[in-house]
């Protein structure tokens, strides 16, 4: 065997899984098609991410980078605004996290994972997979040397994110329930940030047309700004993508004031059709995690947190399995990951239906309701003591009736 576990992808999920397994004594090789640093979306962490990074021995490296602290999520719609401060969530849940430029963040995690003994190999593209009873074999192309090699391990974890390597190779992809939308985004400098502890808040702005925008400030003076919209909104304005983005952003009075002195410093990026799903999360000798399994929508910044959550759960189950313990992957992995994803899926669907914004921006919410919502917004979607986790659809419907 070349390794106990092969991890596909050196992003946050791959670094967490690799670090957890290596620290438990397993030989781990991580295969990454690209090189770091590289640009990536998903720049606003949730407090739950910090718990998982700490368990994997990666949080100290993140803290040392002095990223912008994020204390809250601020929702804005015209004159309405509501701030969900993470310190007001349930006891034991972290009150703070970070806004992170993903090029630096992902490099930081991969370097720290290597420090934990993970053999991280960049420019290595997984081309085929062979599944046998007691081992998994990957055919890998070393892109720089233009040389193919076979790697054998007892287990393979797909943490490839949008690359979705195993879903493609094993025919696992299926259509997502989330309708396709368009996102335009860039970085700017010179935005008018609020002072003090408010500076690091993520702004989630409901656009007059019904689209929504984000504002994510970094500690390096740059700020990520973007808009998620139906295709019709994108087509309703003319010009290059930068012109379209800023024409639409300036229609929102809150964004217009914040960005009145801002200048773009990154070529505008367009994404569409990002929602993805799979028919299965695992099989004999393999499992898919994070965005490689299912990605919903960026509205609640859940992507990185769910990637870390699923890779952490998977790493624990792989460790137990390799140690000779019987593991019920259907219940302990599919069930756990499906439940966590399911909470955010209900929130995403309710957001676009319009009912969740009415709850979030209602001026007279009961403190217990706001606390429970804050916990979900913090990424704590496995805490079944929270009614929004235990039965999100029923709880949201009940709250709507109270308003």
C-alpha positions in Angstrom: 0.0 0.0 0.0 1.2 3.5 -0.8 -1.0 5.0 1.9 -3.8 4.1 4.3 -5.9 6.9 2.9 -5.8 8.9 -0.3 -7.4 12.3 -0.1 -8.5 14.0 -3.3 -8.3 17.8 -3.0 -6.1 20.0 -0.8 -8.7 22.6 0.0 -10.2 23.1 3.5 -12.0 19.7 3.6 -8.9 17.8 2.4 -6.7 19.6 4.9 -9.0 18.8 7.8 -9.5 15.2 6.8 -5.8 14.6 6.2 -4.7 16.3 9.4 -7.2 14.4 11.5 -6.2 11.0 10.0 -2.5 11.7 10.1 -2.6 12.8 13.7 -4.2 9.5 14.5 -1.3 7.6 13.0 -2.5 6.9 9.4 -0.4 7.4 6.3 -2.2 10.0 4.2 -1.4 11.2 0.6 -3.4 14.2 -0.6 -3.7 14.8 -4.4 -4.4 18.3 -5.7 -4.9 19.0 -9.4 -3.8 22.6 -9.1 -1.2 24.6 -7.3 -1.7 27.0 -4.3 -2.3 29.8 -3.8 -5.3 30.0 -6.0 -8.4 32.0 -6.1 -11.6 30.5 -4.7 -15.0 31.6 -3.5 -16.4 30.9 0.0 -14.7 33.6 1.9 -16.9 34.0 5.0 -16.4 31.4 7.7 -19.0 30.4 10.3 -18.1 29.9 14.0 -18.6 26.2 13.8 -15.7 26.1 11.4 -13.3 27.1 14.2 -14.3 24.1 16.3 -13.5 21.7 13.5 -10.2 23.5 12.6 -9.2 23.3 16.3 -9.9 19.6 16.5 -7.7 19.1 13.4 -4.9 21.1 14.8 -5.2 23.8 12.2 -6.8 26.7 14.1 -3.5 28.1 15.5 -2.2 28.5 11.9 -5.4 30.3 10.9 -5.3 32.7 13.9 -1.6 33.5 13.1 -2.7 34.9 9.7 -4.6 37.7 11.5 -7.7 37.5 9.3 -10.6 39.9 9.8 -12.6 38.8 12.8 -16.3 38.2 12.0 -18.7 38.8 14.9 -22.1 38.8 13.2 -24.2 38.6 10.1 -26.1 41.7 9.2 -29.2 41.4 7.0 -30.4 44.6 5.2 -33.5 45.4 3.2 -33.9 49.1 2.5 -34.5 50.7 5.9 -34.8 47.4 7.6 -31.8 45.7 9.2 -31.2 43.0 11.7 -27.8 41.9 13.2 -27.3 38.4 14.4 -24.3 38.5 16.8 -22.7 35.1 17.3 -22.0 35.8 20.9 -25.8 35.6 21.5 -26.0 32.0 20.3 -26.2 29.1 22.7 -23.7 28.6 25.5 -20.6 26.7 24.3 -20.9 27.9 20.7 -18.1 30.2 19.5 -18.8 33.9 19.4 -16.5 34.7 16.5 -14.9 33.5 13.3 -13.0 35.0 10.3 -13.4 36.6 6.9 -10.7 34.9 4.8 -9.2 35.5 1.3 -9.4 31.8 0.2 -6.1 31.9 -1.7 -4.2 32.6 1.5 -6.5 30.5 3.8 -6.3 27.4 1.7 -2.6 27.6 1.4 -2.3 28.1 5.2 -4.3 25.0 5.9 -2.5 22.9 3.3 0.9 23.9 4.8 -0.3 23.2 8.3 -1.6 19.8 7.2 1.8 19.0 5.7 3.2 19.9 9.1 1.0 17.2 10.6 2.6 14.6 8.4 0.2 14.7 5.4 2.0 14.0 2.0 0.5 16.9 0.0 1.1 16.5 -3.8 0.2 19.4 -6.1 -0.2 19.1 -9.8 -1.5 15.6 -9.4 -4.8 14.8 -11.3 -6.9 11.7 -10.5 -8.0 10.1 -13.8 -9.5 6.8 -12.9 -10.4 4.7 -9.9 -10.5 0.9 -9.4 -12.3 -0.5 -6.4 -11.3 -3.9 -5.0 -12.3 -5.8 -1.9 -9.5 -4.6 0.3 -8.0 -1.7 -1.5 -8.6 1.3 -3.8 -6.4 2.1 -6.7 -6.2 5.5 -8.4 -4.5 6.3 -11.7 -2.9 9.7 -11.2 -1.3 12.0 -13.8 1.6 14.1 -12.5 0.9 17.1 -14.6 4.4 18.7 -14.3 6.3 15.5 -15.1 3.7 14.3 -17.5 3.9 10.9 -15.9 1.2 8.5 -14.8 1.4 6.5 -11.5 -0.8 4.1 -9.7 -1.5 4.7 -6.0 -3.0 2.1 -3.7 -4.7 2.7 -0.4 -7.3 1.2 1.9 -9.6 4.1 1.5 -10.1 7.2 -0.6 -11.9 10.4 0.5 -13.1 12.9 -2.2 -12.6 16.4 -0.9 -12.2 17.9 -4.3 -15.0 20.4 -4.0 -16.3 21.8 -7.3 -13.9 19.3 -9.0 -16.3 16.5 -7.9 -13.8 13.8 -8.9 -15.5 10.7 -7.6 -19.1 11.8 -8.5 -17.8 12.0 -12.1 -15.8 8.8 -12.1 -18.4 6.7 -10.4 -21.5 8.2 -12.0 -22.9 9.6 -8.8 -24.0 13.1 -10.0 -27.7 14.1 -10.0 -29.6 17.2 -10.5 -29.9 19.5 -7.5 -33.2 20.6 -6.1 -31.9 24.2 -6.0 -32.9 26.3 -9.1 -29.9 27.7 -11.1 -28.9 31.3 -10.5 -26.1 33.6 -11.6 -23.5 35.2 -9.3 -21.2 38.1 -10.2 -18.5 39.2 -7.7 -15.2 41.0 -7.4 -12.9 42.5 -4.8 -12.8 46.3 -4.1 -10.7 48.7 -2.1 -12.0 51.8 -0.4 -15.4 50.7 0.8 -16.8 52.7 3.7 -16.7 50.2 6.5 -18.5 50.6 9.8 -16.3 51.2 12.9 -15.1 48.9 15.7 -16.6 45.4 16.2 -19.0 46.0 13.3 -16.3 46.2 10.7 -16.0 42.5 10.2 -19.7 41.7 9.9 -20.8 40.1 6.7 -23.6 42.2 5.0 -26.3 40.2 3.3 -28.3 42.8 1.4 -31.8 42.1 -0.2 -31.8 43.8 -3.5 -34.8 45.9 -4.6 -35.4 43.4 -7.4 -35.3 40.5 -5.1 -31.8 39.3 -5.7 -29.3 39.5 -2.8 -25.8 40.8 -2.4 -22.9 40.2 -0.1 -20.2 42.4 1.4 -17.3 40.6 3.1 -14.4 42.7 4.4 -10.8 41.3 4.7 -8.0 42.5 7.0 -5.8 43.3 4.0 -8.1 46.3 3.1 -9.9 44.6 0.3 -13.6 43.6 0.4 -15.4 40.9 -1.5 -18.7 42.1 -3.1 -21.1 40.1 -5.1 -24.7 39.6 -6.2 -26.8 36.5 -6.7 -29.7 36.8 -9.1 -31.9 35.1 -11.6 -30.6 35.0 -15.2 -33.3 37.6 -16.2 -31.7 40.2 -13.8 -28.3 39.6 -15.3 -29.6 40.0 -18.8 -31.6 43.2 -17.9 -28.4 45.3 -17.8 -25.8 45.7 -20.5 -22.1 46.0 -20.7 -19.3 43.8 -19.5 -19.7 41.8 -16.3 -18.1 44.5 -14.2 -20.5 47.1 -15.6 -23.5 44.8 -15.0 -22.4 44.0 -11.4 -22.0 47.6 -10.3 -25.1 48.8 -12.2 -27.1 46.3 -10.2 -25.3 46.8 -6.9 -25.8 50.6 -7.1 -29.6 50.0 -7.3 -29.4 48.9 -3.7 -29.3 52.0 -1.5 -27.4 50.3 1.3 -24.7 49.0 -1.0 -24.5 52.2 -3.0 -23.6 54.2 0.2 -21.1 51.6 1.4 -19.3 51.4 -2.0 -19.5 55.0 -3.1 -15.7 55.4 -2.8 -14.8 51.9 -3.7 -12.8 50.7 -6.7 -12.6 47.2 -8.1 -9.2 45.5 -7.9 -10.1 42.0 -9.3 -11.6 41.0 -12.7 -15.3 40.3 -12.2 -16.1 36.6 -11.8 -19.3 35.1 -13.1 -20.6 31.8 -11.8 -23.8 30.0 -12.6 -25.4 26.6 -12.1 -23.3 25.8 -9.0 -25.8 23.8 -7.1 -24.9 20.1 -7.1 -25.9 16.8 -5.5 -25.0 13.1 -5.6 -26.9 9.8 -5.5 -24.7 8.4 -2.8 -22.3 9.8 -0.2 -20.2 6.6 0.3 -19.5 3.1 -0.9 -16.9 0.3 -0.1 -13.6 2.0 0.4 -14.7 5.5 -0.6 -16.7 8.6 0.5 -17.4 12.0 -0.8 -17.4 15.1 1.4 -18.3 18.8 1.2 -19.0 20.4 -2.1 -18.0 17.2 -3.9 -21.2 15.7 -2.5 -23.7 18.6 -2.3 -23.5 22.3 -2.6 -26.6 24.4 -2.0 -26.2 28.2 -2.3 -23.8 30.9 -0.9 -26.5 32.9 0.9 -25.6 31.6 4.4 -21.9 31.0 3.8 -22.5 27.4 4.7 -20.2 25.8 2.0 -16.9 25.7 3.9 -18.5 24.8 7.2 -20.4 21.9 5.6 -17.3 20.8 3.9 -15.3 20.8 7.1 -18.2 19.1 9.0 -18.5 16.3 6.5 -14.8 15.7 6.1 -14.4 15.7 9.9 -17.2 13.1 10.3 -15.8 11.0 7.4 -12.2 11.1 8.9 -13.5 9.8 12.2 -15.4 7.0 10.6 -12.4 6.1 8.3 -10.2 5.9 11.4 -12.6 3.6 13.2 -13.0 1.4 10.1 -9.3 1.1 9.5 -8.9 0.2 13.2 -11.1 -2.8 12.6 -14.4 -1.4 14.0 -17.7 -2.0 12.3 -19.1 1.3 11.0 -22.7 2.0 10.0 -21.9 4.4 7.2 -25.5 4.8 6.2 -26.5 6.1 9.7 -23.3 7.7 10.9 -22.3 9.4 7.7 -25.2 9.7 5.2 -27.6 10.3 8.1 -25.4 12.9 9.9 -24.3 14.8 6.8 -27.8 14.6 5.2 -29.3 16.1 8.4 -26.8 19.0 8.5 -27.2 19.8 4.8 -30.9 19.4 5.2 -31.1 22.2 7.7 -29.4 24.7 5.4 -31.4 23.4 2.5 -34.7 24.3 4.2 -33.2 27.8 5.1 -32.1 28.3 1.5 -35.5 27.4 0.1 -37.3 29.5 2.6 -35.0 32.4 1.8 -35.8 32.4 -1.9 -39.5 31.8 -1.2 -39.4 35.0 0.9 -40.6 33.7 4.2 -37.2 33.5 5.9 -36.4 37.2 5.2 -39.7 38.1 6.9 -38.6 36.2 10.0 -35.0 37.5 10.0 -36.0 41.1 9.6 -39.1 41.0 11.9 -38.5 43.8 14.5 -40.1 42.1 17.4 -38.7 38.5 17.4 -38.8 36.6 20.7 -35.2 36.4 22.1 -35.3 32.6 22.1 -36.2 32.6 18.4 -33.4 34.9 17.5 -30.9 32.9 19.6 -31.9 29.7 17.8 -31.6 31.3 14.4 -28.2 32.8 15.3 -27.0 29.3 16.2 -28.0 28.0 12.7 -26.4 31.0 11.1 -23.2 30.1 13.1 -23.2 26.7 11.5 -24.3 24.7 14.5 -26.7 22.5 12.4 -26.1 19.2 14.3 -27.4 20.5 17.6 -30.8 18.8 17.8 -31.7 20.7 21.0 -32.3 23.6 18.6 -35.8 23.4 17.1 -34.6 24.9 13.8 -32.2 21.9 13.6 -34.6 19.2 14.9 -37.4 20.1 12.5 -36.6 23.2 10.4 -39.6 23.2 8.2 -42.1 22.8 11.0 -40.3 25.4 13.2 -40.1 28.0 10.5 -43.8 27.5 9.7 -44.7 27.9 13.4 -42.6 31.1 13.7 -44.3 32.6 10.6 -47.7 32.1 12.2 -46.6 34.0 15.3 -45.7 37.1 13.3 
